[in-house]
Amino acid sequence: MMLMLWFLPFWLLSPYIASLINPSNEESLTAVVTVVIMTIQTIIGLFGAYLAGKETAGIIKNTPRKHVFKTVWRIFRYGNTAS
């Protein structure tokens, strides 16, 4: 789930958030809000990638080499290795 949050374009909300914080200085504040949102989103995404990678690596160790891609795709698509 955390990894999927990395790909959602939350930065599109920056102008709206900036106008809520300070309507008179919206243009310069939009850049700051965008950087903050993208930084937080990247940290969450990297943490999710770390957790997902750690779990997937454990599963892949016990998978024959020719079935690795299929297994990783199944994990990504369904969240588990069962069909």
Residue pairs with C-beta under 8 A, 6 or more apart in sequence:
1 48
2 44
2 45
2 47
2 48
2 51
2 52
3 45
3 48
3 49
3 52
4 48
5 41
5 44
5 45
5 48
6 41
6 42
6 44
6 45
6 46
6 48
6 49
7 45
8 41
10 37
10 41
11 34
11 37
11 38
11 41
13 37
14 30
14 33
14 34
14 37
15 26
15 30
17 33
17 37
18 26
18 27
18 29
18 30
18 32
18 33
19 26
21 29
21 33
22 29
56 72
56 75
59 71
59 75
59 81
60 68
60 71
60 72
63 71
71 81
74 80
74 81
74 83
75 81
